[in-house]
Amino acid sequence: MAVVTALEAQTWLIDKIAHRLGVSQSEVSPEVYFDELDLDSTEALILAGEMESWLGFELNTTALWYHPTVKDLAAYVAGECAERATSA
């Protein structure tokens, strides 16, 4: 499994969110809360599922709740990737 950095995760998230919202990537701030981005709970679950497919492991079901911005979630994902790589 490849280790994903926080920057890579952030870029991936911004790309996916911008695509879902039909806006440019520059319009998605990494520090804005997910609920302020007009993503409903269904879209958030779909996004989490796509991220799990990309990462190759399941995210904690509360990941988006406890890490409510792109920046926070990206840092969490990077930490999880690093932890999994060292324990493998």
C-alpha atoms as one frame of an Amber mdcrd trajectory, in Angstrom:
protein
   0.000   0.000   0.000   1.327   3.426  -0.938   1.568   6.082   1.735  -0.594
   9.079   0.898   0.618  12.450   2.134  -1.682  15.097   3.567  -1.120  17.223
   0.464  -2.034  14.340  -1.858  -5.180  13.609   0.159  -6.108  17.283   0.219
  -5.648  17.608  -3.544  -7.720  14.454  -4.118 -10.521  15.714  -1.868 -10.597
  19.162  -3.438 -10.730  17.644  -6.918 -13.621  15.333  -6.002 -15.583  18.019
  -4.144 -15.118  20.566  -6.932 -16.320  18.010  -9.465 -19.391  17.151  -7.329
 -20.271  20.819  -6.891 -19.502  21.775 -10.492 -17.011  24.461  -9.481 -13.314
  25.031 -10.060 -10.837  23.553  -7.604  -9.799  27.059  -6.543 -13.324  27.593
  -5.176 -12.962  24.762  -2.629 -11.107  26.000   0.423  -9.363  23.295   2.454
 -10.376  25.095   5.652 -14.133  25.333   5.054 -16.339  22.854   6.888 -17.862
  20.115   4.737 -21.391  21.169   5.683 -20.634  24.677   4.376 -19.744  23.178
   0.987 -23.352  22.125   0.330 -22.499  18.443   0.544 -25.429  16.565   2.005
 -24.950  13.433   4.097 -25.478  11.131   1.111 -22.821  12.943  -0.907 -20.447
  12.836   2.070 -20.935   9.066   2.342 -20.304   8.642  -1.379 -17.168  10.774
  -1.091 -15.965   8.687   1.861 -16.594   5.486  -0.123 -14.642   6.810  -3.096
 -11.807   7.799  -0.778 -11.780   4.324   0.773 -11.495   2.814  -2.706  -8.646
   5.170  -3.525  -6.841   4.469  -0.246  -7.468   0.740  -0.151  -8.849   0.696
   3.403 -11.981   1.697   5.278 -12.146   4.998   7.065 -13.532   5.205  10.553
 -17.279   5.885  10.281 -16.838   9.100  12.253 -13.858  10.375  10.230 -15.790
  13.174   8.506 -17.466  14.117  11.782 -14.217  14.430  13.744 -12.262  15.866
  10.808 -14.816  18.288   9.316 -12.623  20.148   6.818 -10.623  19.020   3.813
  -7.417  20.015   5.596  -8.315  18.099   8.776  -9.481  14.995   6.944  -6.394
  15.007   4.714  -4.115  15.131   7.769  -6.060  12.280   9.385  -5.851  10.169
   6.216  -2.102  10.785   5.925  -1.649   9.679   9.524  -3.718   6.539   8.976
  -1.716   5.692   5.836   1.587   6.157   7.648   0.407   4.053  10.591  -0.779
   1.248   8.328   2.475   1.297   6.350   4.597   0.960   9.490   2.453  -1.819
  10.942   2.369  -3.848   7.709
